[in-house]
Amino acid sequence: MTIIEGLLGEHGAIYPLLQLIEESAESDTLEELKLRTSCLRATLGTHARIEDDILRPVILDLLPKPPEGPTDHEIIEAGLMEVLQADDLAVARRALLGAIAKTRQHFQVEETVIFGLVNRGLPDTTRRDLAIEWAKARGVTLA
C-alpha cells in the first residue's frame, strides 16, 4: 500500500459524510449543525494534518509554488470554526456549506493533480514508507 492509496481511501470515507451533512443542513437546527460540524472538523483535521506533516514535506519540490494567502486547509478550518461560533442559523448553514464546497474542490485538485505528481515523482519505496507513517498516525496495522 502507498500513502496515496491511504489518502484516497480517506477521501472515499469522507465523501458520504459531506453528502449527509449537505442533505441535512437545510432542516438542521443550529445545535445539530454545530454537532455535525464538530464531527466533520475532527475528520478533516486529522486528514489535513497527515497531509501537512507526512506527505507535504516530502513532495514540496514536486509542487507548483502555492499562491499567497491561506491554504485550503486553513480556509476550510476557518469556515468550520465560523459555524461553531455562529449564533445565527443562516450564517452557520452558509459557512458550513461553503466549507464543504471548498473541501470537495480541494479533494478534486488532490485527486486529479497532486496525487498524480506524487505517484510519478516519488519512488514506490518512498510512497510505501510514507504509508507506514500514515498507518501509525491512523493507528492501523498494514499487512
N, C-alpha and C positions, 0 to 999 in steps of 0.2 A: 504494500500500500504506500501511496505517496501523500504528502501533505495536501496536495491539490484535491485528491480523492476525498480526504477527510473534510476539507473546507466545502467542497461541493455537496457532500452528504449533509453538512450542517445547513447549507442553503436549502436543500430539499426538505429538511425538517422545519425550517423557519417559514417557508412559503405558506404552508397551511395555517400557521399561527397568524401571519399577516392577513390572510384571507378571512379567518374567523373574526379577527378584530375589526377589519373593514366592514364586514357584513353586520356586525352587531353594533357598530358605532352610532348608527342613526337612532337606535332605540335605547341605548345605554344611558343610565344616569351618570352624573359626574363621578360619583363614587365608583361605579362599575368601570368607567373609562380609566380612572386612575389605577384601579386594581389590574386591569389588563395591561395598562402602560407599564406598571411595575414589573410584570412578568416579561413583557417584551424587552424592557430596558435591561433586565438581568441576562436574558438570552443574547441580545445583540452586543451587550457589553463584553461578555466573555468571548464571543466570536471576534469582536474587534481587537481585543487585547491579544488574542492568539495571532491574528494577522500582523498587528503592530509590533509585537515582541518577538515572535518566532520567525515569521516569513519576511517581513519588510526589511529588516537589517541585511538579510542575505541577498535580496534582489534589487537593492537601491540602484545599482549600476545598470540594471536592465530596464528600469522605468523611465518614462519621459519626465522631465522636470515638472513638478507639481505647480499648479497655479498658486499665486499668493493668496493668503487668507486661510480661513479654517478648512480643515479636511472634511471629507464626507462623514467620517466617524464623529467628528466634533459637531457638525451640523445636525446630524441625527440625534445625538445626545442632547443638544440644546433644545430640539423640538420635543423630545420626550420629557425633559425637565420642565418645559413650559406647560405641558399637560399636568404634571404632578403639582405644579404651583398655581394652577388656574383656579379661579373662584367662579368662573363663568363657563357653563356647559358648551356654548357655541365656540368660545375661544379654545377650550380644551379639545373639542372634536376637530376643529380646523388644524390645530397644531399636531394632533395625533395622525390625522390622515396625511398631512404634509410630511411627517417623519416616515410614515410607511411608504409614501411615494418616493422619497429620497432613498430609502433602503432598497426598494425594488430597482431604482436607477443604478445605485451603487453595485448591487449584485450583478446586474446586467453587464456593466463595464468589467467587473472582475471575470465573469464567465466568458465573455467574448474577446477580451483583450488581455487582461493581466495574467490570468491563469495560463493562457497560451504562451505568453512571454516566458513564464516560469518553466513550463514544460519544454520549451525549445532552448532556454538559456541555462538551465541548471542540469547537471548530470543526474541520471537516475539515482545514483547512490546518495547524492545530496538531498534529493526530494524524499527519499526513503528515510534518511536520517532526521529530516525535519518532521516527518510523520511520527517518528518515535517521540520527539519533543511534543508534538501535538497531542499524542496519546497520553503522555504524562500530565500535560496541562488539563486534559479532559478526564483523567482518572480511569482510562480504559486500557485494556490489555490487547496488544496486537498479536495475532497468531504467528 
